[in-house]
């Protein structure tokens, strides 16, 4: 039996979907209880963050089945659904993309091959364009001036598929796509800045491999002069895949 099942054009986790349907049918009024919610939650590994497909499945079930107020509130809180604003959800999405990208590189290195997986599926766009928001061009230019021209790193601009982001952030009500300014140094660190299609900031981050520390723009950019890291990222550097 396959892991997933397609329902209403959506790819869902079969075991979670079928369990929820069975529990709903067993209820007199069809309302899933707090205990039902706990059984459904138990289908997801508590030691790992829910996968996108697991989150999509729960959101679909919340939308299509009837839950008691207590059950719905509990499972939303357990899986952090419906409590994130757009920027918070997108930063989480980018963190996950970074983890998956670096994991692919790490696995390929261990096996002696190459991952072949580009960052954000290689959706690169021209770095400096009049059509880009001024804030995006300013960010790109800043890192060209402070990193690239100093010949110790490079700057790339990505525009990931907005549908992918909205699918990952099902409850965030996003109405915009994303610009991702990514800076890679000659070492294993870098910077990342996120902007909406209107040029509104979504996040400023200092990176080490798959790890990202978000902060204030001026604080994060100042590390191009010092080469340092935010305290919490410095403390976590040994936790990266390549640092373990």
Beta strands, then each sheet from edge to edge (+ up, - down):
strand 1: 4-7
strand 2: 10-13
strand 3: 31-32
strand 4: 66-67
strand 5: 153-158
strand 6: 178-185
strand 7: 189-196
strand 8: 201-208
strand 9: 211-214
sheet 1: 1+ 2-
sheet 2: 3+ 4+
sheet 3: 5+ 6- 7+ 8- 9+
end
